[in-house]
Amino acid sequence: AAINRFLEEHNQQPKPFHWTADPDKIIAAVKRGHQVLDSIH
């Protein structure tokens, strides 16, 4: 019920989503995550 209420209220005045994260930082974080997981196994 809470999710539906949120969606109803949010969709009354929707705003476009603007991606602000730097793709290079995301890729670097994913690579670090893979390195950590690979070192565990």
N, CA, C and O atoms as a Tripos MOL2 file, in Angstrom:
@<TRIPOS>MOLECULE
protein
  164   163    41     0     0
PROTEIN
NO_CHARGES

@<TRIPOS>ATOM
      1 N           0.8270   -1.1880    0.0000 N.3       1 ALA1
      2 CA          0.0000    0.0000    0.0000 C.3       1 ALA1
      3 C           0.8720    1.2540    0.0000 C.2       1 ALA1
      4 O           0.5750    2.2200   -0.7020 O.2       1 ALA1
      5 N           1.9470    1.2380    0.7870 N.am      2 ALA2
      6 CA          2.8240    2.4050    0.8670 C.3       2 ALA2
      7 C           3.5030    2.6760   -0.4760 C.2       2 ALA2
      8 O           3.6560    3.8300   -0.8760 O.2       2 ALA2
      9 N           3.9050    1.6250   -1.1620 N.am      3 ILE3
     10 CA          4.5540    1.7940   -2.4670 C.3       3 ILE3
     11 C           3.5760    2.3830   -3.4680 C.2       3 ILE3
     12 O           3.9190    3.2970   -4.2170 O.2       3 ILE3
     13 N           2.3600    1.8590   -3.4810 N.am      4 ASN4
     14 CA          1.3500    2.3790   -4.4020 C.3       4 ASN4
     15 C           1.0390    3.8410   -4.1140 C.2       4 ASN4
     16 O           0.8720    4.6290   -5.0440 O.2       4 ASN4
     17 N           0.9580    4.2160   -2.8390 N.am      5 ARG5
     18 CA          0.7000    5.6050   -2.4700 C.3       5 ARG5
     19 C           1.8440    6.4980   -2.9510 C.2       5 ARG5
     20 O           1.6120    7.5730   -3.5030 O.2       5 ARG5
     21 N           3.0810    6.0420   -2.7340 N.am      6 PHE6
     22 CA          4.2350    6.8110   -3.1950 C.3       6 PHE6
     23 C           4.1740    7.0240   -4.7020 C.2       6 PHE6
     24 O           4.3760    8.1390   -5.1830 O.2       6 PHE6
     25 N           3.8960    5.9560   -5.4470 N.am      7 LEU7
     26 CA          3.8500    6.0600   -6.9020 C.3       7 LEU7
     27 C           2.7560    7.0120   -7.3620 C.2       7 LEU7
     28 O           2.9630    7.8050   -8.2800 O.2       7 LEU7
     29 N           1.6120    6.9360   -6.7370 N.am      8 GLU8
     30 CA          0.5180    7.8330   -7.1020 C.3       8 GLU8
     31 C           0.9030    9.2860   -6.8730 C.2       8 GLU8
     32 O           0.6250   10.1450   -7.7090 O.2       8 GLU8
     33 N           1.5420    9.5630   -5.7410 N.am      9 GLU9
     34 CA          1.9370   10.9370   -5.4360 C.3       9 GLU9
     35 C           3.0700   11.4020   -6.3420 C.2       9 GLU9
     36 O           3.0490   12.5300   -6.8350 O.2       9 GLU9
     37 N           4.0500   10.5470   -6.5600 N.am     10 HIS10
     38 CA          5.2020   10.9180   -7.3870 C.3      10 HIS10
     39 C           4.7940   11.1320   -8.8370 C.2      10 HIS10
     40 O           5.2880   12.0520   -9.4880 O.2      10 HIS10
     41 N           3.9090   10.3030   -9.3420 N.am     11 ASN11
     42 CA          3.5220   10.3800  -10.7500 C.3      11 ASN11
     43 C           2.6310   11.5710  -11.0630 C.2      11 ASN11
     44 O           2.3700   11.8510  -12.2330 O.2      11 ASN11
     45 N           2.1590   12.2740  -10.0460 N.am     12 GLN12
     46 CA          1.3630   13.4720  -10.2970 C.3      12 GLN12
     47 C           2.2270   14.5840  -10.8800 C.2      12 GLN12
     48 O           1.7470   15.3760  -11.6910 O.2      12 GLN12
     49 N           3.4780   14.6520  -10.4840 N.am     13 GLN13
     50 CA          4.4260   15.6390  -11.0000 C.3      13 GLN13
     51 C           5.7600   14.9560  -11.3000 C.2      13 GLN13
     52 O           6.7610   15.2320  -10.6380 O.2      13 GLN13
     53 N           5.7760   14.0720  -12.2890 N.am     14 PRO14
     54 CA          7.0170   13.3300  -12.5710 C.3      14 PRO14
     55 C           8.1200   14.2390  -13.0940 C.2      14 PRO14
     56 O           7.8580   15.2440  -13.7550 O.2      14 PRO14
     57 N           9.3330   13.8750  -12.7930 N.am     15 LYS15
     58 CA         10.5140   14.6080  -13.2640 C.3      15 LYS15
     59 C          11.4450   13.6140  -13.9330 C.2      15 LYS15
     60 O          11.5470   12.4690  -13.4930 O.2      15 LYS15
     61 N          12.1210   14.0340  -14.9870 N.am     16 PRO16
     62 CA         13.0520   13.1090  -15.6390 C.3      16 PRO16
     63 C          14.2250   12.7660  -14.7190 C.2      16 PRO16
     64 O          14.6700   13.5850  -13.9150 O.2      16 PRO16
     65 N          14.7050   11.5460  -14.8620 N.am     17 PHE17
     66 CA         15.8580   11.0950  -14.0800 C.3      17 PHE17
     67 C          17.1300   11.5530  -14.7810 C.2      17 PHE17
     68 O          17.3070   11.3120  -15.9750 O.2      17 PHE17
     69 N          18.0080   12.2080  -14.0420 N.am     18 HIS18
     70 CA         19.2920   12.6510  -14.5960 C.3      18 HIS18
     71 C          20.4080   11.8530  -13.9390 C.2      18 HIS18
     72 O          20.6180   11.9290  -12.7290 O.2      18 HIS18
     73 N          21.1190   11.0870  -14.7580 N.am     19 TRP19
     74 CA         22.2220   10.2790  -14.2500 C.3      19 TRP19
     75 C          23.3900   11.1960  -13.9430 C.2      19 TRP19
     76 O          23.8230   11.9560  -14.8090 O.2      19 TRP19
     77 N          23.9070   11.1380  -12.7220 N.am     20 THR20
     78 CA         24.9950   12.0260  -12.3300 C.3      20 THR20
     79 C          26.2840   11.2810  -12.0130 C.2      20 THR20
     80 O          27.3300   11.9080  -11.8420 O.2      20 THR20
     81 N          26.2290    9.9720  -11.9330 N.am     21 ALA21
     82 CA         27.4160    9.1970  -11.5850 C.3      21 ALA21
     83 C          28.3800    9.1550  -12.7640 C.2      21 ALA21
     84 O          27.9600    9.0950  -13.9200 O.2      21 ALA21
     85 N          29.6520    9.1860  -12.4690 N.am     22 ASP22
     86 CA         30.6980    9.1040  -13.4830 C.3      22 ASP22
     87 C          30.8610    7.6390  -13.9020 C.2      22 ASP22
     88 O          31.1990    6.8030  -13.0640 O.2      22 ASP22
     89 N          30.6310    7.3130  -15.1640 N.am     23 PRO23
     90 CA         30.7240    5.9180  -15.6020 C.3      23 PRO23
     91 C          32.0830    5.2870  -15.3080 C.2      23 PRO23
     92 O          32.1530    4.1010  -14.9860 O.2      23 PRO23
     93 N          33.1520    6.0550  -15.4140 N.am     24 ASP24
     94 CA         34.4860    5.5020  -15.1430 C.3      24 ASP24
     95 C          34.6210    5.0780  -13.6820 C.2      24 ASP24
     96 O          35.2640    4.0710  -13.3850 O.2      24 ASP24
     97 N          34.0210    5.8370  -12.7750 N.am     25 LYS25
     98 CA         34.0740    5.4640  -11.3550 C.3      25 LYS25
     99 C          33.2570    4.2060  -11.0930 C.2      25 LYS25
    100 O          33.6450    3.3690  -10.2780 O.2      25 LYS25
    101 N          32.1310    4.0720  -11.7780 N.am     26 ILE26
    102 CA         31.3070    2.8730  -11.6130 C.3      26 ILE26
    103 C          32.0650    1.6460  -12.1050 C.2      26 ILE26
    104 O          32.0880    0.6140  -11.4330 O.2      26 ILE26
    105 N          32.6810    1.7570  -13.2670 N.am     27 ILE27
    106 CA         33.4390    0.6340  -13.8360 C.3      27 ILE27
    107 C          34.5970    0.2580  -12.9190 C.2      27 ILE27
    108 O          34.8650   -0.9240  -12.7020 O.2      27 ILE27
    109 N          35.2860    1.2680  -12.3790 N.am     28 ALA28
    110 CA         36.3980    0.9920  -11.4650 C.3      28 ALA28
    111 C          35.9040    0.2740  -10.2120 C.2      28 ALA28
    112 O          36.5650   -0.6440   -9.7270 O.2      28 ALA28
    113 N          34.7560    0.6780   -9.6870 N.am     29 ALA29
    114 CA         34.2140    0.0300   -8.4890 C.3      29 ALA29
    115 C          33.8320   -1.4150   -8.7880 C.2      29 ALA29
    116 O          34.0500   -2.2980   -7.9580 O.2      29 ALA29
    117 N          33.2730   -1.6600   -9.9510 N.am     30 VAL30
    118 CA         32.9110   -3.0300  -10.3320 C.3      30 VAL30
    119 C          34.1660   -3.8900  -10.4420 C.2      30 VAL30
    120 O          34.1860   -5.0310   -9.9800 O.2      30 VAL30
    121 N          35.2040   -3.3420  -11.0520 N.am     31 LYS31
    122 CA         36.4570   -4.0900  -11.1810 C.3      31 LYS31
    123 C          37.0440   -4.4180   -9.8110 C.2      31 LYS31
    124 O          37.5250   -5.5290   -9.5870 O.2      31 LYS31
    125 N          37.0050   -3.4380   -8.8860 N.am     32 ARG32
    126 CA         37.5100   -3.6960   -7.5260 C.3      32 ARG32
    127 C          36.6870   -4.7880   -6.8520 C.2      32 ARG32
    128 O          37.2380   -5.6490   -6.1660 O.2      32 ARG32
    129 N          35.3950   -4.7550   -7.0420 N.am     33 GLY33
    130 CA         34.5250   -5.7740   -6.4640 C.3      33 GLY33
    131 C          34.8610   -7.1560   -7.0000 C.2      33 GLY33
    132 O          34.9090   -8.1250   -6.2430 O.2      33 GLY33
    133 N          35.0930   -7.2460   -8.3000 N.am     34 HIS34
    134 CA         35.4590   -8.5400   -8.9150 C.3      34 HIS34
    135 C          36.8060   -9.0260   -8.3600 C.2      34 HIS34
    136 O          36.9800  -10.2150   -8.0970 O.2      34 HIS34
    137 N          37.7440   -8.1080   -8.1860 N.am     35 GLN35
    138 CA         39.0550   -8.5080   -7.6460 C.3      35 GLN35
    139 C          38.9070   -9.0780   -6.2560 C.2      35 GLN35
    140 O          39.5230  -10.0930   -5.9300 O.2      35 GLN35
    141 N          38.0920   -8.4370   -5.4270 N.am     36 VAL36
    142 CA         37.8940   -8.9320   -4.0600 C.3      36 VAL36
    143 C          37.2300  -10.3040   -4.0900 C.2      36 VAL36
    144 O          37.6430  -11.2180   -3.3760 O.2      36 VAL36
    145 N          36.2050  -10.4420   -4.9150 N.am     37 LEU37
    146 CA         35.5260  -11.7410   -4.9800 C.3      37 LEU37
    147 C          36.4490  -12.8240   -5.5160 C.2      37 LEU37
    148 O          36.4160  -13.9560   -5.0340 O.2      37 LEU37
    149 N          37.2720  -12.4960   -6.5070 N.am     38 ASP38
    150 CA         38.1950  -13.4840   -7.0560 C.3      38 ASP38
    151 C          39.2300  -13.9010   -6.0240 C.2      38 ASP38
    152 O          39.6620  -15.0530   -6.0160 O.2      38 ASP38
    153 N          39.6370  -12.9780   -5.1470 N.am     39 SER39
    154 CA         40.6540  -13.3150   -4.1400 C.3      39 SER39
    155 C          40.0750  -14.1960   -3.0390 C.2      39 SER39
    156 O          40.8230  -14.8910   -2.3510 O.2      39 SER39
    157 N          38.7710  -14.1790   -2.8640 N.am     40 ILE40
    158 CA         38.1270  -15.0080   -1.8400 C.3      40 ILE40
    159 C          38.0230  -16.4520   -2.2910 C.2      40 ILE40
    160 O          38.1370  -17.3680   -1.4760 O.2      40 ILE40
    161 N          37.8090  -16.6630   -3.5770 N.am     41 HIS41
    162 CA         37.5810  -18.0190   -4.0920 C.3      41 HIS41
    163 C          38.8580  -18.6600   -4.5290 C.2      41 HIS41
    164 O          38.8490  -19.8020   -4.9880 O.2      41 HIS41
@<TRIPOS>BOND
     1     1     2 1
     2     2     3 1
     3     3     4 2
     4     3     5 am
     5     5     6 1
     6     6     7 1
     7     7     8 2
     8     7     9 am
     9     9    10 1
    10    10    11 1
    11    11    12 2
    12    11    13 am
    13    13    14 1
    14    14    15 1
    15    15    16 2
    16    15    17 am
    17    17    18 1
    18    18    19 1
    19    19    20 2
    20    19    21 am
    21    21    22 1
    22    22    23 1
    23    23    24 2
    24    23    25 am
    25    25    26 1
    26    26    27 1
    27    27    28 2
    28    27    29 am
    29    29    30 1
    30    30    31 1
    31    31    32 2
    32    31    33 am
    33    33    34 1
    34    34    35 1
    35    35    36 2
    36    35    37 am
    37    37    38 1
    38    38    39 1
    39    39    40 2
    40    39    41 am
    41    41    42 1
    42    42    43 1
    43    43    44 2
    44    43    45 am
    45    45    46 1
    46    46    47 1
    47    47    48 2
    48    47    49 am
    49    49    50 1
    50    50    51 1
    51    51    52 2
    52    51    53 am
    53    53    54 1
    54    54    55 1
    55    55    56 2
    56    55    57 am
    57    57    58 1
    58    58    59 1
    59    59    60 2
    60    59    61 am
    61    61    62 1
    62    62    63 1
    63    63    64 2
    64    63    65 am
    65    65    66 1
    66    66    67 1
    67    67    68 2
    68    67    69 am
    69    69    70 1
    70    70    71 1
    71    71    72 2
    72    71    73 am
    73    73    74 1
    74    74    75 1
    75    75    76 2
    76    75    77 am
    77    77    78 1
    78    78    79 1
    79    79    80 2
    80    79    81 am
    81    81    82 1
    82    82    83 1
    83    83    84 2
    84    83    85 am
    85    85    86 1
    86    86    87 1
    87    87    88 2
    88    87    89 am
    89    89    90 1
    90    90    91 1
    91    91    92 2
    92    91    93 am
    93    93    94 1
    94    94    95 1
    95    95    96 2
    96    95    97 am
    97    97    98 1
    98    98    99 1
    99    99   100 2
   100    99   101 am
   101   101   102 1
   102   102   103 1
   103   103   104 2
   104   103   105 am
   105   105   106 1
   106   106   107 1
   107   107   108 2
   108   107   109 am
   109   109   110 1
   110   110   111 1
   111   111   112 2
   112   111   113 am
   113   113   114 1
   114   114   115 1
   115   115   116 2
   116   115   117 am
   117   117   118 1
   118   118   119 1
   119   119   120 2
   120   119   121 am
   121   121   122 1
   122   122   123 1
   123   123   124 2
   124   123   125 am
   125   125   126 1
   126   126   127 1
   127   127   128 2
   128   127   129 am
   129   129   130 1
   130   130   131 1
   131   131   132 2
   132   131   133 am
   133   133   134 1
   134   134   135 1
   135   135   136 2
   136   135   137 am
   137   137   138 1
   138   138   139 1
   139   139   140 2
   140   139   141 am
   141   141   142 1
   142   142   143 1
   143   143   144 2
   144   143   145 am
   145   145   146 1
   146   146   147 1
   147   147   148 2
   148   147   149 am
   149   149   150 1
   150   150   151 1
   151   151   152 2
   152   151   153 am
   153   153   154 1
   154   154   155 1
   155   155   156 2
   156   155   157 am
   157   157   158 1
   158   158   159 1
   159   159   160 2
   160   159   161 am
   161   161   162 1
   162   162   163 1
   163   163   164 2
@<TRIPOS>SUBSTRUCTURE
     1 ALA1         2 RESIDUE 1 A ALA
     2 ALA2         6 RESIDUE 1 A ALA
     3 ILE3        10 RESIDUE 1 A ILE
     4 ASN4        14 RESIDUE 1 A ASN
     5 ARG5        18 RESIDUE 1 A ARG
     6 PHE6        22 RESIDUE 1 A PHE
     7 LEU7        26 RESIDUE 1 A LEU
     8 GLU8        30 RESIDUE 1 A GLU
     9 GLU9        34 RESIDUE 1 A GLU
    10 HIS10       38 RESIDUE 1 A HIS
    11 ASN11       42 RESIDUE 1 A ASN
    12 GLN12       46 RESIDUE 1 A GLN
    13 GLN13       50 RESIDUE 1 A GLN
    14 PRO14       54 RESIDUE 1 A PRO
    15 LYS15       58 RESIDUE 1 A LYS
    16 PRO16       62 RESIDUE 1 A PRO
    17 PHE17       66 RESIDUE 1 A PHE
    18 HIS18       70 RESIDUE 1 A HIS
    19 TRP19       74 RESIDUE 1 A TRP
    20 THR20       78 RESIDUE 1 A THR
    21 ALA21       82 RESIDUE 1 A ALA
    22 ASP22       86 RESIDUE 1 A ASP
    23 PRO23       90 RESIDUE 1 A PRO
    24 ASP24       94 RESIDUE 1 A ASP
    25 LYS25       98 RESIDUE 1 A LYS
    26 ILE26      102 RESIDUE 1 A ILE
    27 ILE27      106 RESIDUE 1 A ILE
    28 ALA28      110 RESIDUE 1 A ALA
    29 ALA29      114 RESIDUE 1 A ALA
    30 VAL30      118 RESIDUE 1 A VAL
    31 LYS31      122 RESIDUE 1 A LYS
    32 ARG32      126 RESIDUE 1 A ARG
    33 GLY33      130 RESIDUE 1 A GLY
    34 HIS34      134 RESIDUE 1 A HIS
    35 GLN35      138 RESIDUE 1 A GLN
    36 VAL36      142 RESIDUE 1 A VAL
    37 LEU37      146 RESIDUE 1 A LEU
    38 ASP38      150 RESIDUE 1 A ASP
    39 SER39      154 RESIDUE 1 A SER
    40 ILE40      158 RESIDUE 1 A ILE
    41 HIS41      162 RESIDUE 1 A HIS
